[in-house]
Amino acid sequence: MNNVKIIRGSIKRDIRGQIWTSWEKKKTNINFNHDKFSFSKKNVFRGFHFDYKTYKLVSCVFGEVIFFYFNTKNKKKFNIKKKILNLKRNIQIFLPPNYAIGFLCLSEKCIFHYKLYYKGKYIDSKNQNTIKLSDKRINLKEIKKKKLILSKRDF
């Protein structure tokens, strides 16, 4: 599974609210190691982070984000793709290793879900690769217009 895959889930709604499935093995055929969630406020940008061994299945389970991703193998120019993710659309994106990912929280608050698979030890944030927003290969109109909340790692 070395290609990006967009996975559309189904949501069942009734008077109580809604229920949905976050992952089915038949859709990715991967045994994930663990999950992570990040909580962000409006205008928080997280990314662009990547490593060379982690497969990711990502989604926004609360609020709304613009999700950005690109293959880092072409080091001269990044072909950055984007998708709006929220619960209403119920889209997950499966990404192989070497894909840098980032997102901008559009709603007042959002919760982003990462489902991760890797062999061996997990590469945590201090050992992941980062492509900073100030990198000249990053040219995103959506980001330049906003007063962003960033970590030192991302600027």
C-alpha positions in Angstrom: 0.0 0.0 0.0 2.3 2.8 -1.2 -0.4 5.2 -2.5 -2.5 7.8 -0.8 -6.1 6.5 -0.4 -9.2 8.5 0.3 -11.6 6.5 2.4 -15.2 7.6 2.8 -17.0 6.2 5.8 -20.7 5.8 6.5 -22.5 7.6 9.3 -25.7 6.4 10.9 -27.8 9.3 12.3 -30.9 9.3 14.4 -32.6 11.4 17.1 -29.8 10.4 19.6 -27.0 11.7 17.4 -24.7 9.6 15.2 -22.4 6.6 15.1 -19.6 5.8 12.7 -16.8 3.3 12.1 -13.3 4.8 12.3 -11.4 1.8 10.8 -12.0 -1.5 9.1 -9.1 -3.8 8.3 -10.6 -4.6 4.9 -10.1 -1.0 3.8 -6.4 -0.7 4.5 -5.3 -4.3 5.3 -2.9 -3.0 8.0 -2.6 -3.8 11.7 -2.1 -0.4 13.2 0.2 0.0 16.3 -1.5 2.9 18.1 -3.7 6.0 17.8 -3.0 9.6 18.7 -5.4 12.6 19.0 -4.6 16.2 18.9 -6.8 19.0 20.2 -6.4 22.4 18.5 -7.9 25.8 18.6 -8.9 28.0 15.6 -5.9 29.0 13.4 -3.5 26.4 14.9 -1.3 25.0 12.2 0.4 21.6 12.9 2.9 20.4 10.4 4.6 19.6 8.1 5.9 16.4 9.7 7.0 13.1 8.3 9.2 10.1 8.6 10.3 7.2 6.4 8.5 4.3 8.0 5.1 5.3 9.4 1.8 4.7 7.6 -1.0 7.0 8.7 -4.7 6.9 8.6 -6.0 10.4 9.6 -9.3 12.1 10.1 -10.9 15.0 11.9 -13.4 13.7 14.4 -14.6 17.1 15.7 -14.5 20.5 14.1 -13.1 21.2 10.7 -9.6 21.4 9.3 -7.8 21.9 6.0 -5.5 18.9 5.7 -2.4 19.2 3.5 -0.2 16.4 2.3 2.6 15.8 -0.1 5.3 13.3 -1.1 8.7 14.4 0.2 10.7 12.3 -2.3 10.7 15.1 -4.9 12.9 17.5 -2.9 12.9 20.4 -5.5 9.2 21.0 -5.6 6.3 19.8 -3.5 3.0 18.9 -5.1 0.8 19.9 -2.1 -2.7 18.4 -2.0 -5.4 19.5 0.3 -8.8 18.3 1.6 -11.4 19.7 4.0 -11.9 17.2 6.8 -14.8 17.2 9.2 -17.3 14.7 10.7 -20.0 15.6 8.2 -17.9 14.6 5.3 -16.5 11.6 7.2 -13.3 11.3 5.1 -10.2 9.5 6.2 -6.9 9.7 4.3 -4.4 6.8 4.3 -0.8 7.9 3.7 2.3 5.8 3.2 5.7 6.7 4.6 7.5 9.8 3.1 4.4 11.9 3.0 4.5 15.1 5.0 1.3 16.1 6.6 -0.1 19.2 8.2 -3.4 20.8 9.0 -5.0 24.1 9.8 -7.9 24.2 12.3 -10.7 26.2 10.8 -13.4 25.8 13.5 -13.2 27.2 17.1 -11.9 23.8 18.2 -11.0 20.6 16.5 -9.8 17.1 17.3 -7.6 15.3 14.8 -7.1 11.6 14.8 -3.9 9.8 13.7 -3.9 6.0 13.4 -0.3 4.8 13.0 1.5 1.7 11.7 5.3 1.2 11.8 7.8 -1.5 12.3 10.0 -1.3 15.4 9.9 1.7 17.6 7.7 4.7 17.1 9.4 7.8 15.7 8.1 10.5 18.1 8.0 14.2 17.4 11.5 15.0 18.5 12.9 12.5 15.9 10.4 13.2 13.0 11.4 15.3 10.0 9.8 18.8 9.7 9.5 21.0 6.7 8.9 24.5 8.1 6.2 26.8 6.8 9.0 29.3 6.0 10.4 26.8 3.4 10.3 28.4 0.0 8.7 25.2 -1.5 5.7 25.8 0.7 3.3 28.3 -0.9 -0.2 28.1 0.5 -2.6 31.0 0.2 -4.8 29.5 2.9 -2.0 29.8 5.4 -0.5 33.2 4.5 -3.8 35.0 5.0 -4.2 33.8 8.6 -2.7 34.9 11.9 -1.5 31.4 12.8 -0.7 29.7 16.1 2.5 27.7 15.6 5.0 25.8 17.6 8.7 26.6 17.2 9.1 23.3 15.4 6.7 24.4 12.6 7.8 28.0 12.0 
